Amino acid sequence: MKHLGLKLLLIILIGSGLVQLVLANNLCTSGAKISNLEHEKSKLATAITDLDNRLSQKTSLAAISYKAGNLGLISPDNSFDFLVTRVAAR
C-alpha cells in the first residue's frame, strides 16, 4: 500500500510539472506575439502620421493653387473669368 501512495504522489508531481511547463510555454509564446503586435502597431502609427502629413500638404490651398496653375486653370494675372449662362424659359 505504501508503494501505491508513493507512485500516486510521483504521478501527480510529474503531471503538475508537465502542466506548469505547458503553461509557461504558452505564456512565453503569447508574450512574443504581444511584442510583435506592439511593434507592428508602432510602425502603423508612424505610417498614419506620415500619411496625415502628406494629405495636409496635398490639400493645402497653396498646393492646390500651384497645381491648378500648372494645369492652366488659373490665369497668370490671378484674375477670374466667369461664364454667364442663361436658363431656358419653360
ABEGO torsion letter per residue (X at the ends): XAAAAAAAAAAAAAAAAAAAAAAAAAAAAAAAAAAAAAAAAAAAAAAAAAAAAAAAAAABAAAAAAAAAAAGABBAAGBBBBBBBBBBBX
